[in-house]
Amino acid sequence: MKIALLCSGLGNVYRGHEVFASDLFALLGDAIDITLFKGGGEPAAKQLVIGNIPRNADCLKHIHLAVSPKWAESVKESERGRIEGETFAYAALRPLLEGDFDVIHCLEREVCEILFSQRHLFQKAPKILFSNGGAIPARDLPQCDFVQEHTDLNLAYSAKGKSFMIPHGVDLQRFSPDTETDFRAQHGIPAEAFVVISVGAVSYGHKRMDYVVKEVAAVKDAYLLVLGQETPDTPEIKALARRLMGDRAVFTKLPHNELPKAYAAANVFALGSVFETFGIVYVEAMAMGLPVICSNHKNQRAIVKEGVFIDVEEVGALTRALCDTSRESFAALGQRGKEIVAAHYDLKVLKGQYLERYQAVAAAPVSLPSYSLRKKLTANAKNAVRRAAQLVLGRAE
């Protein structure tokens, strides 16, 4: 059984999506024949860097769109992602055709759509598996053979009969409460300080980091650590933090394998997003023994299970949660979080589920389109219309 795992964003952008691809490849590499197709970075054993126009390329800085100024930046970001995915998909086609893969596991919808539409080119048609990282409902899913969902809620809205659920997971050896760290000393944070950490894109939109800054700023003497990819909103959010918190706010970036050092320097994890398809950072924080404060959304409740759930759109909600929850309660939630992650999100446990699912997907039958009477009649009708138009309008030659 040969598996191709495709992630156009890996090497181009840093999100939970790309962490999932990297971790899954590392998890399964010693058990099955799996090749990672990535959009950037360096080639390595069983890892192919596929040429593409990355979403952050300079040539995509001048996109012209006929949309409301209110939504312009959001639509531009979507366009940049689309271009990255589509150019990646066509560039990946040749090594996929030559690789004789049984399953092509796609993490981006554009990549999935294109490869499914080109499946007739393969000597042996592969199964196309799509990981639904965007909570796309069944009616909007790309064409594929199977769909991986990451939560039971998303599974309920997915395509019946071809969807299954395996959640995101975390490496409990890497994300351990026993991690030694000098992160506080490096950033001038007092050893006795109460520290809140938030991990995600530093933006106004989905992650709502401005909300986290304002809410933590209102907690006397609390420090805030923000780790995540910078966006066009980042300078303004940093300026807001400097104005409200001074040196109590620390913004930085770390490679994913060094994130545990930052988590280990904190007391509480908080995220300002209203909804997450999954939110792997919740699980990472819980594995580190941190209590989690997050949106009171049924998806987040199902993932975190035991945390402090608030209306993140309400001014003052996060501040109250930080001030009104006792340190003893936070400690108890942190302990329960470790137990929950060990039971539900340990990558070693999930490894068996992936191997079983890949076997089932690879063994499933494939039905490619075939010539039929209906197609013959449709083609004949179109040709008749075309010939009639030529008789009426004439021909160019």
C-alpha positions in Angstrom: 0.0 0.0 0.0 1.4 3.4 -1.1 0.1 6.7 0.3 0.7 10.2 -1.0 0.1 12.9 1.6 -0.4 16.3 0.0 -0.2 19.7 1.8 0.5 22.7 -0.4 0.8 25.0 2.6 3.5 23.0 4.3 6.7 25.1 4.0 4.8 28.2 2.8 2.6 29.0 5.9 2.5 28.0 9.5 -0.9 26.9 10.9 -2.4 23.9 12.6 -3.2 22.5 9.2 0.4 22.2 8.3 1.3 20.8 11.7 -1.2 18.1 11.1 0.4 17.1 7.8 3.9 17.1 9.3 2.9 15.1 12.4 0.9 12.5 10.4 3.8 11.9 8.1 6.2 11.5 11.0 3.7 9.2 12.8 3.2 6.8 10.0 6.6 6.8 8.3 7.8 3.7 10.0 4.7 1.7 9.4 3.6 2.2 5.8 5.0 3.5 2.5 4.0 7.2 2.7 5.4 10.1 0.7 4.9 13.7 1.8 4.2 16.3 -1.0 4.8 19.8 0.4 4.7 23.3 -1.0 8.0 24.6 0.4 11.0 23.8 2.6 13.8 21.4 1.9 13.4 18.0 0.2 14.2 14.9 2.4 13.7 11.2 2.4 10.2 10.5 1.2 9.5 14.2 1.1 9.0 16.0 -2.2 8.9 19.8 -2.6 6.4 20.6 -5.3 6.8 23.8 -7.3 3.9 26.3 -6.8 3.1 30.0 -6.5 2.9 30.3 -2.7 0.2 32.4 -1.1 2.8 34.8 0.3 4.6 35.3 -3.1 5.4 38.9 -4.1 3.7 38.4 -7.4 0.3 38.0 -5.6 0.5 41.3 -3.8 -1.5 43.2 -6.4 -4.7 41.2 -6.8 -7.5 43.2 -8.2 -11.0 42.2 -7.1 -14.5 43.7 -7.7 -15.6 43.2 -4.1 -16.7 45.4 -1.2 -13.7 47.0 0.6 -15.0 45.5 3.8 -14.2 42.0 2.5 -11.3 42.8 0.2 -8.5 41.5 2.4 -10.4 38.3 3.3 -11.2 37.6 -0.4 -7.6 38.3 -1.4 -6.3 35.8 1.2 -8.7 33.3 -0.2 -7.5 34.0 -3.7 -3.9 33.6 -2.7 -4.7 30.2 -1.1 -6.5 29.1 -4.2 -3.6 30.0 -6.5 -1.2 28.2 -4.2 -3.4 25.1 -4.1 -4.1 24.9 -7.9 -0.5 25.5 -9.0 0.6 22.9 -6.5 -1.9 20.3 -7.7 -0.9 20.5 -11.4 2.8 20.5 -10.5 2.2 17.4 -8.3 0.5 15.5 -11.1 3.6 14.1 -12.8 5.1 12.5 -9.6 1.7 11.2 -8.6 1.2 9.6 -12.0 4.6 8.0 -11.8 4.3 7.0 -8.2 1.6 4.3 -8.5 -0.1 5.4 -5.2 -3.1 3.6 -3.8 -4.4 6.6 -1.8 -3.9 10.3 -2.4 -4.6 12.1 0.9 -5.3 15.8 0.2 -5.5 18.6 2.8 -6.6 21.4 0.5 -9.9 21.4 -1.4 -8.4 22.9 -4.6 -5.8 20.2 -4.7 -8.5 17.6 -4.1 -10.8 18.9 -6.8 -8.1 19.0 -9.5 -6.7 15.6 -8.8 -10.1 13.9 -8.7 -10.9 15.5 -12.1 -7.6 14.1 -13.5 -8.0 10.6 -12.1 -8.7 9.2 -15.5 -5.0 9.8 -16.4 -3.7 7.2 -13.9 -2.9 3.6 -15.0 -4.4 2.5 -11.7 -7.0 5.0 -10.4 -6.0 6.0 -6.8 -8.6 6.7 -4.1 -8.8 10.4 -3.3 -9.2 11.1 0.5 -9.9 14.7 1.7 -9.2 15.9 5.2 -11.9 18.4 5.9 -9.9 21.0 7.9 -12.5 23.8 7.3 -15.7 22.3 8.5 -17.1 22.3 5.0 -20.6 20.8 4.9 -21.5 18.0 2.6 -23.1 20.2 -0.1 -19.8 22.1 -0.5 -17.2 19.3 -0.2 -14.8 18.8 -3.1 -15.2 15.7 -5.3 -13.5 12.8 -3.5 -13.9 9.2 -2.6 -13.6 9.6 1.2 -13.7 12.4 3.7 -11.8 12.6 7.1 -13.6 14.8 9.7 -11.9 15.8 12.9 -14.9 16.1 15.3 -18.2 14.4 15.7 -20.0 17.7 15.1 -18.4 18.1 11.7 -19.0 14.4 10.9 -22.8 15.0 11.4 -22.7 17.6 8.6 -20.5 15.6 6.3 -21.2 13.4 3.3 -23.0 10.3 4.5 -21.5 6.9 3.5 -18.0 8.1 2.8 -17.0 10.1 5.8 -15.2 9.0 9.0 -13.8 10.8 12.1 -10.3 10.7 13.4 -9.4 13.7 15.5 -6.1 15.7 15.5 -3.5 14.3 17.9 -0.5 15.4 19.8 2.9 13.8 20.6 2.9 13.3 24.3 6.6 12.9 24.5 7.1 16.3 22.9 4.3 18.1 24.6 4.9 17.2 28.2 4.5 19.2 31.5 8.0 18.1 32.4 9.5 20.3 29.7 12.3 22.4 31.0 12.2 26.0 29.9 14.0 29.3 30.3 11.4 31.2 28.3 10.5 33.5 31.1 14.1 34.5 31.7 14.7 35.1 28.0 11.8 37.5 27.8 12.1 39.3 31.1 9.0 37.7 32.7 9.1 37.4 36.5 9.2 33.9 37.8 6.1 34.6 40.0 4.0 36.3 37.3 0.6 34.9 36.2 1.0 34.2 32.4 -1.6 33.7 29.8 -0.6 32.2 26.4 -2.4 32.4 23.1 -1.2 30.6 20.0 -2.5 31.5 16.5 -2.3 34.0 13.7 -1.9 37.6 15.0 -5.0 39.0 13.3 -8.3 40.7 14.0 -10.3 38.2 12.0 -10.6 34.5 12.9 -8.2 34.4 15.8 -9.3 37.8 17.3 -6.0 38.4 19.0 -7.0 42.0 19.7 -9.8 40.7 22.0 -7.3 38.6 23.9 -5.0 41.6 24.3 -7.7 43.8 25.7 -9.1 41.2 28.0 -5.8 40.1 29.5 -4.7 43.7 29.8 -7.5 44.3 32.3 -6.1 41.6 34.6 -3.8 43.3 37.1 -0.1 42.3 36.6 -1.0 39.5 34.2 1.4 38.8 31.4 0.4 37.7 27.8 2.4 35.5 25.5 1.2 35.6 21.8 2.8 33.1 19.4 1.7 32.9 15.8 2.1 33.8 12.2 2.1 37.6 11.5 -0.6 39.1 9.2 -1.2 42.6 7.9 -3.1 43.2 11.2 -0.1 42.3 13.4 1.6 45.8 13.7 -1.7 47.3 14.9 -2.3 44.5 17.4 1.2 44.8 18.7 0.8 48.6 19.1 -2.5 48.0 21.0 -0.6 45.6 23.4 2.2 48.1 24.0 -0.3 50.8 24.8 -2.4 48.7 27.2 0.2 46.4 28.6 3.7 47.8 28.0 6.3 45.1 28.6 3.6 42.7 30.0 2.9 41.5 26.4 5.3 39.4 24.5 4.9 38.6 20.8 7.2 36.0 19.3 7.5 33.0 16.9 8.9 29.6 17.5 9.4 26.5 15.4 6.7 24.0 16.3 9.1 21.7 18.0 10.1 24.5 20.4 6.5 25.5 21.3 6.5 23.3 24.4 9.0 25.7 26.0 6.5 28.6 25.6 3.6 26.5 26.9 5.7 25.5 29.9 6.2 29.2 30.8 2.5 29.9 31.0 -0.3 29.3 33.6 -3.4 29.4 31.4 -4.1 29.0 27.7 -6.8 31.2 26.0 -8.0 31.6 22.4 -10.3 34.3 21.2 -11.7 32.6 18.1 -15.5 32.1 18.1 -15.2 28.8 16.3 -12.5 26.3 15.3 -12.9 23.3 13.1 -10.7 21.6 15.6 -8.0 23.8 17.1 -4.9 21.6 17.7 -3.5 24.3 20.0 -6.2 23.4 22.6 -4.9 19.8 22.7 -1.3 20.9 22.8 -2.0 23.2 25.8 -3.9 20.5 27.6 -1.1 18.0 27.0 1.2 20.5 28.7 -1.1 20.6 31.8 -2.6 24.1 31.0 -6.2 24.9 31.7 -8.0 26.1 28.6 -10.3 29.1 28.3 -12.2 29.2 24.9 -15.4 29.7 23.0 -18.6 28.3 24.4 -19.3 26.6 21.1 -20.5 23.0 21.1 -17.6 22.0 18.9 -15.1 23.4 21.3 -16.9 21.9 24.2 -16.7 18.5 22.6 -13.0 18.8 21.9 -11.8 20.4 25.2 -14.4 18.6 27.3 -13.3 20.2 30.5 -12.3 23.8 30.4 -13.6 27.3 31.0 -16.1 28.1 28.3 -17.1 31.7 27.6 -18.9 33.9 25.1 -15.7 35.3 23.5 -17.8 38.0 21.7 -18.7 39.5 25.1 -16.5 42.3 26.4 -15.1 41.3 29.8 -15.9 37.6 29.5 -12.2 36.5 29.3 -11.2 39.0 32.0 -13.8 37.6 34.4 -12.8 34.0 33.7 -9.2 34.9 34.5 -10.1 36.8 37.7 -12.9 34.7 39.0 -11.5 31.2 38.5 -9.4 30.1 41.5 -5.9 29.0 41.0 -6.9 25.6 42.5 -9.7 25.3 39.9 -7.2 26.1 37.1 -4.8 23.5 38.5 -7.5 20.8 38.6 -8.5 21.6 35.0 -4.9 21.4 33.9 -4.6 17.9 35.5 -7.9 16.7 33.8 -6.7 18.1 30.5 -3.6 15.8 30.6 -5.9 12.8 31.3 -8.3 13.8 28.4 -5.5 14.1 25.9 -3.9 10.8 26.9 -7.3 9.1 26.5 -8.5 10.8 23.2 -5.7 12.6 21.4 -2.4 10.6 21.9 -0.9 10.1 18.5 0.3 6.6 19.4 -3.4 5.7 20.0 -4.5 7.4 16.7 -1.8 5.7 14.7 -3.7 2.4 14.6 -6.9 4.1 13.5 -5.0 5.7 10.6 -3.5 2.5 9.5 -6.8 0.7 9.6 -8.6 3.5 7.7 -5.9 3.7 5.0 -6.2 -0.1 4.5 -10.0 0.2 4.1 -9.7 3.2 1.7 -7.1 1.5 -0.4 -9.2 -1.7 -0.7 -12.4 0.2 -1.7 -13.5 -0.2 -5.4 -13.1 2.7 -7.8 -15.7 3.5 -10.5 -14.4 5.8 -13.3 -16.9 7.4 -15.7 -17.9 5.2 -18.6 -19.4 5.7 -22.0 -23.2 5.3 -21.9 -26.3 5.8 -24.1 -27.1 9.0 -22.3 -23.7 10.4 -23.0 -24.0 9.4 -26.6 -27.3 11.1 -27.0 -26.0 14.2 -25.2 -23.0 14.4 -27.5 -25.1 13.9 -30.6 -27.4 16.7 -29.5 -24.6 19.1 -28.9 -23.0 18.3 -32.3 -26.3 18.9 -34.0 -26.7 22.3 -32.4 -23.1 23.2 -33.3 -23.7 22.2 -37.0 -26.9 24.1 -37.2 -25.2 27.2 -35.8 -22.5 26.9 -38.5 -25.1 26.7 -41.2 -26.9 29.8 -40.0 -23.9 31.9 -38.9 -21.2 30.6 -41.3 -17.7 29.4 -40.6 -14.5 31.4 -40.1 -12.6 29.4 -42.8 
